[in-house]
Amino acid sequence: MGSSKMVPYLNMFVFSNIGGVVADRLITKKILSVTKTRKLLNTIGFIIASFALIALPLFRTSDGAVFCSSIVLGFLALGRAGFAINPMDIAPRYAGILMGVSNTVGTLASIVGVGLTGQLLEASKSTHSDLTSAESWREESVSHLSDDFFFSLYINFNKRYRLEFGALEGKVEHGEAKIAAGALFPHDIIKRLNDRENDGGRVAELQWKRMVDDLLEKGKLHNCIAICDVSGSMSGEPMEVCVALALLLSELSEHPWNGQVITFSENPKLYKIEGGNLRSKTQFIRRMEAGYNTDFQKVFDLLLQVEIVGNLDKDKMIEKVFVFSDMEFDNARRPYGGCGG
């Protein structure tokens, strides 16, 4: 076979890069959600690789074996865009640790698989003298056993998972249990609000509450407020980050500034964030007035007016303003009235 042995691995390299590019395009262009993209590539990769493995015994030449092997390794590599990146989706901060643990567990399955394969081959020898024949891989009893086993395993796991997870959600909502949120960034939680396929965003609501409660235990933010840019240029992840940080800052702020945010617009306005849950609050922020620039002098005038009308003490006046935007400074005013670019 010579150098042809490298073809399947070269194909694997090519398809692994194609899978990454396709997944990024589907997600960034909002063609599919992250969940659907992972499932799509994982399904395509594994199904085609499975059919190629089934067809392998039909080929009698080395070229046919190389062809099938190339398809198998290529589409398995494509499928990696559906599962290998999962640690980054689930826990970005601890992706390395999660990858190490999952690979360790996966290795245990490989160890068991080698022994199981040996037993299957030994069993085949008792009924088929030629293991290279296509007929030796067409045992109806083995196929039926495999289907029943994996279907039963799926049904039992699915029932147990939904029952136990539903019970856990109920305990968390009633304060009887806690749900982890420390491994996620605020915008990671916001993204999961759109996970309607599984829990409709319930886990995201619980994770957000846990994160806010944990941060509040460390203390509130003193006299801070956020300017939130929800203009069209912020679409995609920048918008998620902006909305998440603005909402988080407002919920961590002390009275009287808690729950409030300022619009990024030519005539900035102060809004009290409305909504009874995380989804409604993020939707409210996204629908606020938006512009392509803001006037910081008007922001300060607005804050001063609020402080005067509210007759706020000096120690309650805003000291820090956080701006979440992808815009640059058009110009800035010097202390003595001059202008600089």
N, C-alpha and C positions, 0 to 999 in steps of 0.2 A: 504493500500500500504506500510505503514511502512517505513523502511529504503530504499526501492527502489526509493523513491523520490529524493534521493541524487545522483542516478546513472547518470541522464542527466547532472548534474553540475560537477560530476567527469569526465564525458566524455568531457565536455567543457574544463576543465583544461588540460586534456591529449592532445586534438587536438590543443589547443592554443600553446602549446609547440612544437608540431609536425610542425605546420605551420611556426613558427619562425625558426626552424632548417632547414626545407626544403627551405624556402626563402633564408636564408643565404648561403646554399650550392649552390643553383642555381646561385646566384649573384657572390659569391667568386670564383666559378669554371668557371665563364663566360659561363655557359650553356645558360642562358638567360639574357637579359638586365634587369635593375631595373624596367623599365616600364612594360615589358612583364611579369616579375615575379609577380608584384603586380596584374596585370590584370588576370593572370592565377589563382592564389590562390583565388582572390575575386570572380571570375566567378564560379570556382568549388564549393567553399563554399556556395554561394548563390543559385546556381541551385539545388544542392542536397538537401539543406535545404528546398527549395520550394517544391520539389517533396515529401519530407517526410511530410510536412504540408498538401499537397493535399491528401496524403494517410491516414492521421490520422483518418478521419471519418470512414474508412473501418474497423478499428479494434474495436472490441466490448469488449475486456478484458483490465484490468489494465496493464497487461504485454505488450500488444500491444501498449498501449498509452505511456508507459515508453520507449519502444523501439523506437517509432517514435520521442518522445521528445529528446531522447539521440542523435539520428541522427541529428535532427534540431539544437540543441545547440552545438553539436560537430563540425558540418561543418560551422555553423556561427562563431564559435571560430577560425576555420581554415581560414575563410575569413578575419579575423582581420589582418592576416599577409599581406593582400593586401591593406587595407585602414587605419588601426589604426596607422601605422608607417609613414603615409604620411607627417605629420608635420616635422619629422626628415629629410625626403627626400627633402621637399620644402624649409624649413627655419630652419636649425639646431640650430642657435643661439636663435631663438624665438619659439622653438617647444612648450614650455609650454604655452605661450600666445596663440599661434595658436590653440593648443588643447583645451584650455579653451573656446575660442570663438566658435570653431566648435561644441563642445559639447553643448554649450548654444543654438546655432541655432538648433542642432539636438533635443534638449529637446522640443523646440517649435513644431517640427513635431510630437513628441510623444503626446503632449497635444491635438493637432488637431486629431491625429489618434484615440485616445480614444473616442472622440465625434463622429467621423465618424463611428467607429465600432458599437457604440451604436445605431446609426441611421440605419445601415445595419441590425442589429439584430431585431430591432423593425419592420422594413419593412418585414423581413423574417417571423415574427410571424403572419403577416396578411395573409400569403399564406401557411405556414407550421406550423402545431401544434407541430411537433416533430423536434426540432432543432438538435437533436443528430443523426438524420438519414442522410445517405450519400446523399440522394436525395435533401435535403435542401441546399446542397452546390454545386449543379450542374445546376445553373440557367444560361442558355445560354445568356440571355439578359445582366446579370451582367458581364459575361466573355467578351462578345463582347464590352460592354461599357468600361471596363478596358483596353482592348487592344487598342481600338481607342484613348482613352484619353492619355495613356502613349506614344503611338507612335506619336501622334500629338504633345505632349509636347517635346519629343526628337527632332523631326524634326525642330520645331520652335526655340528651344534653340540652336541647332547645327548651323542653318542658321545665327541666330543673333550673336552667339559667333564668328564664322569665319569671318563674315563681319566686326564686330566691332574690333576684334583683328587684322585683316589685316589692317584696317585703322590706328590703334594705332601703328603698326610696321612702317608704312609709315611715320607717324608724328615723331617718334623717330629717324628714319634714316635721316630725314631732319632737325633735331634739334628743331622741334616744340613741342615736348613733351619729358618727361624723363621716364625711366624705372627703377624700384627699383633693387638694387644689394647689398645693405648693409647687408642684412641678410644671405648672402652666403659667404662661403670660396672660395678662388680662384679655388681650385680643384673641388669644386661642380659645378662651371660654366663650367670648362673643360669637365666634364662628360656629360653635356647636349649637347655637340656638336654631340653626337651620337644619339640624339633623332630624328631620321629620320621619325618616324611614324607620328609626329605632325607638326613640323615646320622646320625640317632639320637643326636644330642648329641655326636658325636666332636669337632666343631670347638670346641664349648664347653669340652670337657675340655682341648684344646690351648691355647685362649685363656686359660683360667684359669691353667694352668701357666706360660705366658709372662708373664702379669701378675704372679704371685707371684715368679717368678725376677727380673723387672726391679726389683721393689720390694725384694727381699732384697739386690740389689746395692748399694742405697742405705743398707742397714743394717737391723738387726732392732729390734723394739720392746722396750724395757727395762721389765720388771716391770709388764706390763699384762694385763688380763683383761676379758672381756665378759660382761655379763648379757643373756641373749637371751630375749625375750618371744615365744613361739610360740602364744599364746592365740588364741581364735576371732576376737577383735576386730582382729587383725592380718592377716586374710585379704586376699589380693590383693597389690598391689605393696608395701605396708608389710612383709608377711611376707617377700617376696623380698629386700627391702633389709636387713631384720634378719638373715636367715639368711646372706646374702652377706657382710655386714660382720663378723658374729661369726666366721664361718669364716675370713675373710681375716685378721682380727686374731689369731686363734689360730695361724695358720700363719706369721705374721710375728713372733710373740713368741719371746723367748729361753727356753731351758731354765731352770727346770723347768715353765714355764707354757705352753709351746707345745702346741697341739692340745687345749687345755682351754677349757671354757666353763661358766658358772653359769646355772642355771635362774631364770626370773622367776616365783617362786612364794612362798607364805607360808612354806614351809620350804625355802629354796634349797639346791640340791645342786650339787656340782662333778662335771662329766662329762668324761671323756676321749673326744673325738670319734672314732668308729669308722668304718671304711670304707677301701677301697683306691682309690677314685676320687672325683671330684667329685660324681657322682650319689648314691652311697651315703652320703657325708658329709653332704650337704644333707638327705637323707632321715632320717638319724640325728638331726640337729638338730630337724627338724620334729616328730619323734615324742617329743621330751623332755617331761618333766613341765611342765605349764603352769598358771598361776593368773591371777587378776585383780589381784593386787597382790604386792608383795614386802616383806620386812623387811630394810632395809639393815644394821641392827645384827646380824641373824643372818648376813648375808653377810660382815661383818667378822669375826664370831666364827668362821665356817667357815674363812675364809682364815687366821686366826690359828692355828686348830687344825691345819690342814694344814702350816703353817710350823713348828709345834712338833713334830709327829709326824715331819716330814721333816728336822728339825734343820737348817733352812735358815739360811744366814748372813744378816745384816741387809741386805746389798746385793742379796739375792735376794727380799726381801719385796715384795709387791704395793704399788705406789705410785699406780697409776691404775686406776679401774674405769669401764668404758664401759657405759652402759645403753642398749639399743636397744628402745624400747617406745613405744606411743602413750598410755600412762597418765600421770596427773598425780600429784602428791604428795598423799597423804591428810593427813599431818602430819609434822613434823620435830622432833627432840629438840634442845633447846638445850644448849650446852656444860656447863651446871651442873645439868642434870636437869630444867629446866622444859620445858614443851611449848608449841609454837606451831603455829598452823594454817597 
